[in-house]
Amino acid sequence: MSRAPTVTVEILDKEYQVACPPEQEAELIAAAKHLDQQMRDIRAGGKVIGLERVAIMAALNLSHDLLGVRNGHAPKPLNDHEDRIKGLNGQLDEALYQLRQMEIN
C-alpha cells in the first residue's frame, strides 16, 4: 500500500507535514495560509495567551463561518472579524477569570 504524498505547511512559524493528494495541494496550502493569518491576528490582539488557546479561537472562528455558510448566511468580510474576535476574547477572559476564582476558593 502506497502512502499519500506529504506537503509541508507552515503555521505560526512551525512546519507541519500533512498527507495530501497532489490534486488538493494548492487548496491545502491556501487553507494553511488562511489559518496562519487567523492565528496571527488573534495572537496580535494580545488577549489570548498560549498557542493552544490561539488555535482554539481560530478554530471557533472558522467553524462559525462554515456553519454560517451551511445555513445560508454569507460570512462577514475578513476585516469585520475583529469585533467578533474581541467579543470572543472577552468571553474567554471572563471564563479564565471565573476559573481562577474557583482555584482560589
N, C-alpha and C positions, 0 to 999 in steps of 0.2 A: 504494500500500500504506500503510495507516494504522499508526501506531505505538501500542503499548500505552501506556495512561496510566502516569505515574510517581507513586510515593509517596515522600515524604521520611521517612526514618527516622534516628534519632539513636543513635549508639553511641559511648560514651566521649566525649561532648561534640562529636562530629563528625557532620555531616549527610551522608547519602548518598541519592542519587536512585536508586530501583530501579523498573524496569518491572514492572508488576503488573496483572493483570486486576482490575476493580472487585470482582468476587465473592470475590477472595482477599485483599483489602486488610486486613481485620481479622486474618487469620492471619499476614500478613507483619508487621504492627505488633506482634503478640504475640510472634512469633519474634525480632524485633529487640530487644524489651524483655528477653526471656529471655537472649539473647546478651549484651546490655549488662550485665545483672546478673551473669552468669557472669564476664565480663571484669573487672568492678569487684571482685568477690570475689577473683579471682586477684591482681589488682593490689594490693588491700588487704593480702594476705598478706605483701607486701614482699619476697619472694624472687625473683620473676620481674621482670626489668627490661626495658623496651622493649615498645612496642606490638605489634610483630610476634610476640614470644615469648608475650605475654599472649594474643594472638589464637590462636596455635597451641595453647597449653594449653587454651583454651576449646574449640577445635575438637576436640581429642583427647577431652576430657571428654564433649562432646555426641555424638561419634562412638561412643564406648564405650557410652553409654546407648542409642543407636539400635541398635547391634549386639546388645546385651543383650535389647532388646525383640524384635528379629527372631529371636533364638534362644530366645525364650520365657521370658526372665528379666525380672522387673519391675525397673525402675531403682531405685536407692536413693533414699530421700526426700532432698530437696534439702539438708536440714541435715546429712546424713551425707556429703556430698561433701567436706567439709573435710578428713577424713582422707585421702581419695584424692588431693585436690589437694596436700596436704602430701607424700604419697609421691611423686607425680609431680614436684613441685618439688625434692625430694631427688635424684631421678634426673637431672633437668635440671642441678642444681648439680654433681653428680658428672661429668656429661658435659662441662660447661663447664670444670671443673677439669682434666679429662683433656686437653681441647683446649688449655688454657693451658700445660699441661706439655709438650705436643708442640711448641707455638710457642716455648717457652723453649729446648728442646733443639735 
